Amino acid sequence: MELIDIKSLDYTQLEEYIVSLGDKKFRAGQIYQWLHQKLVTDFDEMSNISKDLREKLKQQCRLVSLVPERVQVSKIDGTTKYLFKLYDGNLIESVLMRYHHGNSVCISSQVGCRMGCRFCASTLDGMVRPLTASEMLDQIYTIQRLTGERVDNVVVMGSGEPFDNFDNLLIFMKLLNSEKGLNISARNLTVSTCGLVPKIREMADLKPQITLAISLHAPNDALRKTMMPIANKYSIAEIMDACRYYIAQTGRRITFEYSLVKGVNDSQDCANQLIALVRNMKCHINLIPVNPIKERDYEQSEHKAIQDFKNRLEKNGIRVTIRREMGRDIDGACGQLRKSYMEDK
């Protein structure tokens, strides 16, 4: 019998399941609270649930609980990177970043990734499998349990392409936003995509209040194709049309992620092309000094080139920030910790 992933059930589904077991509907509320507020890792911790019901849950359900396999803490800024082991032995990464406005956690959406972006370590060994909603959630839950600190903001920007795991992403979002759970607002959730155009439009039709981040990284198709294989399927023009549709449907500002690579995409000409792309769009540019990985030959842009690029955008009325580098001394790039751990093993 295939076990039920109980932590991926929404409140209504959990109620229906508990009633199907011959128990009272209100028990679902108690169990949901144990799972999504008290963050228990064992059915036996549910002290106000009868032993008989707990035994049924043990027999029929899988209670996802991630195991910390390796933890790295940055000596520079305290950023903490976690390597979690899943029930099937696969490994994923999550990152805790502490800011003055609260704690942010960057989570993975897949084991590995099949998008093939040249600046990312996550994709080096391809995509193994998607994560369930519960596995995405439990990255946050486990970090809260380990630190005793509340997570205020969530970024789905770790290993994997979230829109390549669309259905599980939607379930995750619903559970994360639930008032009966951690109740993290949709406005405190950022989801990144490399530009899967149909899914951008599908998400827009749902009118979510999340922040959509587009991994752009190049201002023209020819250059983008050398960096991101997805550019061979969807052009920048198609992505921009989908982004305008998203803005129209949701009223939300879009973030464009732009990793600056020395001698590749950090010229003033590239800045001018980027300005032309986003002019008059409700957006924000997040410049990212690329985090070098040993398997690729990309180097981080010089400080002056980064500042010049930012200044050119600002002078043309574009809202722009340079992402603060965090965790550079702890395998900071997506997929680096998992890759180095697997090589050690």
C-alpha positions as CSV (number, residue, x, y, z in Angstrom):
1,M,0.0,0.0,0.0
2,E,1.3,3.4,-1.0
3,L,1.6,5.6,2.1
4,I,-0.3,8.9,2.2
5,D,1.8,12.0,2.4
6,I,-0.2,13.5,5.2
7,K,1.8,16.8,5.4
8,S,0.9,17.6,1.8
9,L,-2.8,17.4,2.5
10,D,-4.6,20.7,2.8
11,Y,-7.1,21.2,5.7
12,T,-10.2,20.0,3.8
13,Q,-8.4,16.9,2.5
14,L,-7.2,16.1,6.0
15,E,-10.7,16.4,7.3
16,E,-12.0,14.1,4.7
17,Y,-9.3,11.6,5.4
18,I,-9.8,11.6,9.2
19,V,-13.6,11.1,8.7
20,S,-12.9,8.2,6.3
21,L,-11.0,6.6,9.2
22,G,-14.2,6.7,11.3
23,D,-13.1,9.5,13.5
24,K,-14.5,13.0,14.3
25,K,-13.9,15.8,11.9
26,F,-12.4,18.1,14.7
27,R,-9.5,15.7,15.0
28,A,-8.2,17.0,11.7
29,G,-7.8,20.4,13.2
30,Q,-5.7,19.0,16.1
31,I,-3.6,17.0,13.7
32,Y,-3.1,19.9,11.3
33,Q,-1.9,22.0,14.2
34,W,0.6,19.4,15.3
35,L,1.9,19.1,11.7
36,H,2.0,22.8,10.7
37,Q,2.3,24.8,13.9
38,K,3.9,22.6,16.5
39,L,6.0,21.0,13.7
40,V,6.2,17.5,15.2
41,T,8.3,14.8,13.6
42,D,6.5,11.7,15.0
43,F,2.8,10.8,15.3
44,D,3.4,9.8,19.0
45,E,4.1,13.4,19.8
46,M,0.4,14.2,19.1
47,S,-0.6,13.8,22.8
48,N,-4.3,14.8,22.4
49,I,-4.9,12.2,19.7
50,S,-6.0,8.7,20.7
51,K,-3.5,5.9,20.5
52,D,-5.9,4.0,18.1
53,L,-5.9,6.9,15.7
54,R,-2.2,7.4,16.0
55,E,-1.6,3.8,15.1
56,K,-3.8,4.1,12.0
57,L,-1.8,7.2,10.9
58,K,1.5,5.3,11.4
59,Q,0.2,2.4,9.3
60,Q,-1.2,4.5,6.5
61,C,0.8,7.8,6.4
62,R,4.3,9.0,5.8
63,L,5.3,11.9,8.0
64,V,8.0,13.8,6.1
65,S,10.8,14.8,8.4
66,L,14.1,16.0,6.9
67,V,17.4,14.9,8.4
68,P,20.3,17.5,8.6
69,E,23.2,15.7,7.0
70,R,25.6,18.7,7.0
71,V,25.4,22.2,8.3
72,Q,27.7,25.1,7.4
73,V,27.7,28.4,9.1
74,S,29.4,31.4,7.4
75,K,32.1,33.1,9.5
76,I,31.5,36.2,7.5
77,D,27.8,36.9,8.0
78,G,26.3,33.9,9.9
79,T,24.4,32.6,6.9
80,T,23.6,28.9,7.5
81,K,23.5,26.4,4.8
82,Y,21.8,23.0,5.4
83,L,22.2,19.8,3.5
84,F,19.1,17.7,4.2
85,K,18.6,14.0,3.5
86,L,15.2,12.9,2.2
87,Y,13.5,9.6,3.1
88,D,14.9,8.0,-0.1
89,G,18.4,9.0,0.5
90,N,18.4,12.0,-1.9
91,L,20.0,15.3,-0.8
92,I,18.7,18.9,-1.1
93,E,20.0,22.3,0.2
94,S,18.4,25.1,2.1
95,V,19.8,28.4,3.3
96,L,18.9,30.5,6.3
97,M,19.8,34.2,5.9
98,R,19.3,36.7,8.8
99,Y,18.4,40.3,7.9
100,H,17.4,43.2,10.1
101,H,13.8,42.8,8.7
102,G,13.6,39.1,9.7
103,N,14.8,35.6,8.8
104,S,14.6,34.4,5.2
105,V,14.9,30.8,4.0
106,C,15.8,29.9,0.5
107,I,14.5,26.4,-0.3
108,S,14.9,23.9,-3.1
109,S,12.0,22.7,-5.3
110,Q,13.7,19.7,-6.9
111,V,16.5,17.2,-6.3
112,G,18.9,18.6,-8.9
113,C,17.7,20.5,-11.9
114,R,17.3,19.9,-15.7
115,M,17.5,23.5,-16.9
116,G,21.3,23.4,-17.5
117,C,22.1,27.1,-16.6
118,R,25.9,27.4,-16.9
119,F,26.4,29.4,-13.7
120,C,24.6,27.0,-11.4
121,A,25.9,23.9,-9.7
122,S,22.4,22.5,-9.1
123,T,22.1,21.3,-12.7
124,L,25.5,19.6,-13.1
125,D,24.1,16.1,-12.5
126,G,20.6,16.8,-14.0
127,M,17.3,16.4,-12.3
128,V,16.6,13.4,-10.1
129,R,13.0,14.0,-9.0
130,P,10.6,16.8,-8.0
131,L,10.0,17.5,-4.3
132,T,6.6,17.0,-2.8
133,A,4.9,20.0,-1.2
134,S,5.7,18.5,2.3
135,E,9.4,18.2,1.4
136,M,9.4,21.9,0.4
137,L,7.6,22.8,3.6
138,D,9.8,20.8,5.9
139,Q,12.9,22.7,4.8
140,I,11.3,25.6,6.6
141,Y,9.9,23.6,9.4
142,T,13.2,21.9,10.2
143,I,15.1,25.1,10.2
144,Q,12.6,26.6,12.6
145,R,12.9,23.6,14.9
146,L,16.7,23.6,14.8
147,T,17.1,27.4,15.4
148,G,14.0,28.1,17.6
149,E,13.5,31.2,15.4
150,R,10.6,32.1,13.2
151,V,11.0,32.2,9.4
152,D,9.5,35.5,8.1
153,N,10.3,35.2,4.4
154,V,10.6,32.3,2.0
155,V,12.4,32.3,-1.4
156,V,11.9,29.3,-3.7
157,M,15.2,29.9,-5.5
158,G,17.4,27.0,-4.4
159,S,18.1,23.8,-6.4
160,G,15.5,23.1,-9.1
161,E,13.1,25.0,-11.3
162,P,9.9,25.7,-9.3
163,F,7.7,26.0,-12.4
164,D,9.0,22.6,-13.5
165,N,7.3,21.3,-10.4
166,F,4.2,23.4,-10.7
167,D,1.5,21.4,-9.1
168,N,3.5,20.6,-6.0
169,L,4.5,24.3,-5.9
170,L,0.9,25.4,-5.7
171,I,0.1,23.0,-2.9
172,F,3.2,24.2,-1.0
173,M,2.0,27.8,-1.4
174,K,-1.4,27.1,-0.1
175,L,-0.1,25.2,2.9
176,L,2.5,27.9,3.7
177,N,-0.1,30.7,3.5
178,S,-2.7,28.9,5.6
179,E,-3.9,30.7,8.7
180,K,-4.0,27.3,10.3
181,G,-0.3,26.7,9.7
182,L,2.7,29.0,9.7
183,N,0.6,31.7,8.1
184,I,3.4,33.2,6.1
185,S,1.9,35.8,3.8
186,A,2.0,35.3,0.0
187,R,3.6,38.8,-0.1
188,N,6.5,37.3,1.9
189,L,7.0,34.5,-0.7
190,T,9.3,34.9,-3.7
191,V,9.3,32.3,-6.5
192,S,11.9,32.2,-9.2
193,T,11.8,30.8,-12.7
194,C,14.2,30.8,-15.6
195,G,11.3,31.7,-17.9
196,L,8.8,28.8,-18.5
197,V,6.4,31.1,-20.4
198,P,3.2,29.0,-20.2
199,K,3.6,28.5,-16.5
200,I,4.2,32.2,-15.9
201,R,0.8,32.8,-17.6
202,E,-0.9,30.0,-15.7
203,M,0.4,31.4,-12.5
204,A,-0.8,34.9,-13.5
205,D,-4.3,33.6,-14.0
206,L,-4.4,32.5,-10.4
207,K,-3.7,36.1,-9.4
208,P,-1.3,35.2,-6.5
209,Q,0.2,38.0,-4.4
210,I,3.7,36.4,-4.4
211,T,6.8,38.1,-5.8
212,L,7.7,36.5,-9.2
213,A,11.4,36.6,-9.9
214,I,12.7,36.0,-13.5
215,S,16.2,34.6,-13.9
216,L,17.1,36.7,-16.9
217,H,20.9,37.1,-16.8
218,A,21.2,38.4,-20.4
219,P,19.6,41.3,-22.3
220,N,19.4,39.5,-25.7
221,D,18.6,36.0,-27.0
222,A,22.0,35.3,-28.5
223,L,23.9,35.9,-25.3
224,R,21.2,34.2,-23.1
225,K,21.5,31.1,-25.2
226,T,25.1,30.7,-24.3
227,M,24.2,30.9,-20.6
228,M,20.8,29.3,-20.3
229,P,19.5,26.4,-22.5
230,I,15.9,27.4,-21.8
231,A,16.6,30.4,-24.1
232,N,16.5,28.0,-27.1
233,K,12.8,27.4,-26.3
234,Y,11.5,30.7,-25.1
235,S,12.7,34.1,-26.4
236,I,13.2,37.1,-24.2
237,A,10.3,38.8,-26.1
238,E,8.0,35.9,-25.1
239,I,9.1,36.1,-21.5
240,M,8.6,39.9,-21.4
241,D,5.1,39.5,-22.8
242,A,4.3,36.9,-20.2
243,C,5.7,39.2,-17.5
244,R,3.5,42.1,-18.6
245,Y,0.5,39.7,-18.5
246,Y,1.5,38.7,-14.9
247,I,1.7,42.3,-13.8
248,A,-1.6,43.1,-15.4
249,Q,-3.3,40.1,-13.7
250,T,-1.8,40.5,-10.3
251,G,-0.8,44.2,-9.9
252,R,2.5,42.9,-8.5
253,R,6.0,44.1,-9.4
254,I,8.3,41.6,-11.0
255,T,12.0,41.1,-10.1
256,F,14.5,40.4,-12.8
257,E,17.6,38.5,-11.5
258,Y,20.7,39.4,-13.4
259,S,24.0,37.5,-12.5
260,L,26.9,39.7,-13.6
261,V,29.7,37.6,-15.2
262,K,33.1,39.2,-16.0
263,G,33.5,40.0,-19.7
264,V,30.2,38.2,-20.6
265,N,27.2,40.3,-19.7
266,D,28.5,43.3,-17.6
267,S,29.2,45.8,-20.3
268,Q,27.6,49.2,-20.7
269,D,26.1,48.0,-23.9
270,C,24.4,45.1,-22.1
271,A,23.1,47.6,-19.5
272,N,21.6,49.8,-22.3
273,Q,19.9,46.7,-23.8
274,L,18.5,45.8,-20.4
275,I,17.2,49.3,-20.0
276,A,15.4,49.1,-23.3
277,L,13.8,45.7,-22.3
278,V,12.3,46.8,-19.0
279,R,11.7,50.5,-19.5
280,N,8.2,51.5,-18.2
281,M,7.7,48.1,-16.7
282,K,6.6,47.6,-13.1
283,C,9.8,45.8,-12.1
284,H,13.0,45.7,-10.1
285,I,16.4,44.6,-11.2
286,N,18.4,42.5,-8.8
287,L,22.1,42.5,-9.8
288,I,23.9,39.4,-8.6
289,P,27.7,39.2,-8.6
290,V,28.0,35.6,-9.9
291,N,29.2,33.0,-7.3
292,P,31.9,31.1,-9.2
293,I,31.8,27.3,-9.3
294,K,34.8,25.2,-10.1
295,E,33.1,23.3,-12.9
296,R,32.5,26.5,-14.9
297,D,34.8,29.2,-16.2
298,Y,32.6,32.2,-15.2
299,E,34.3,34.8,-13.0
300,Q,32.7,37.5,-10.9
301,S,32.6,41.0,-12.5
302,E,35.0,43.6,-11.2
303,H,33.6,45.9,-8.5
304,K,33.8,49.0,-10.8
305,A,31.9,47.1,-13.6
306,I,29.2,46.2,-11.2
307,Q,28.8,49.8,-9.9
308,D,28.9,51.2,-13.4
309,F,26.2,48.8,-14.5
310,K,24.0,49.7,-11.6
311,N,24.6,53.4,-12.1
312,R,23.6,53.2,-15.7
313,L,20.3,51.6,-14.8
314,E,19.6,54.1,-12.1
315,K,20.3,57.1,-14.3
316,N,17.6,55.7,-16.6
317,G,15.0,55.4,-13.9
318,I,15.3,51.7,-13.3
319,R,14.9,50.4,-9.8
320,V,18.0,48.3,-9.0
321,T,19.9,46.8,-6.1
322,I,23.0,44.7,-5.9
323,R,22.3,41.5,-4.0
324,R,24.3,41.4,-0.8
325,E,26.8,38.5,-1.0
326,M,26.0,35.9,1.7
327,G,27.6,32.6,2.6
328,R,30.5,33.0,0.1
329,D,32.8,30.9,2.4
330,I,30.3,28.0,2.7
331,D,29.7,26.7,-0.8
332,G,27.3,29.6,-1.3
333,A,26.1,28.9,-4.9
334,C,23.0,26.7,-5.4
335,G,24.0,23.1,-5.5
336,Q,27.6,23.5,-4.4
337,L,27.2,21.9,-0.9
338,R,25.3,18.9,-2.3
339,K,27.9,18.5,-5.1
340,S,30.9,18.7,-2.8
341,Y,29.2,16.3,-0.3
342,M,28.5,13.7,-3.0
343,E,32.1,14.0,-4.2
344,D,33.4,13.4,-0.7
345,K,31.3,10.3,-0.4
